[in-house]
Structures are given as structure tokens and as C-alpha cells.
């Protein structure tokens, strides 16, 4: 099993666009043996300390193999919506 964690930082005013992107691509996980284990929107009050800023969301996903993850990343439907991701996200760690 392979686990991936993302801290997602949005551009100002792009919450709706990002959420639309997520609505299109997250359902594709199952197709590639992926599971969304956690999708967290931490409030500032829940963050004790940070040196990187405050993420909009934190994702923890798993895939059975690295190849499954790579196939998900290259999925044609996901690729179609990548411009929305790029427009809405400031950075991902």
C-alpha cells in the first residue's frame, strides 16, 4: 500500500473553483484502487504550530501500487480538469 499526503493552499477567492475540481476528480480514485482516507479542512484554532502557513485542505490518500497512483494522475478526465486545479491552487506540499 502506498500513502500520499497533500497540504493544499488555495489562491485568494478560488474556493468554489477548487471544490468544483475536486468534485470532478475525486470520484476517479476508485477506478485506480485509490482511497480518500482523510479530507480535512483544519480551522486555524486547530493548528498548534506551523512554519508553512495554513492549508485550505489536507488530503491523505492510498493506492495499492505506485503504478495505480501514476495511472490516476494521468487519467484523461483528471487531465481535462487540471487547468482548474492550476488556477485555484497556490501551492501543494
Steps between C-alpha positions, in 0.01 A plus 500: 500500500624849414391809694511860381438814704431843353479839665298714261526879505248692290526827317283778641136468395536162327314272744207432265725422205714265708195322641363454147834348394492262797141399419615394153819311588450338839241251368776367269700361794303174515577429134871485590480316834526829685331592826449843650579425863475857628393831350544756775439876511687600813380809678767742613410419860593136444851576377739515793809603304598539134801622307331462160173690541140389525377250237144505374492120497712202599456177304619154588445249220614145441559295187576132485804563279707793379389410148134545604586848626681585176206376292264715709725802450489450122128421472356691199206635699731620777729659241202682350437674834864576587471863378241555777744357752779721376276807507374439853804366688789720613717206614488136600737332740 
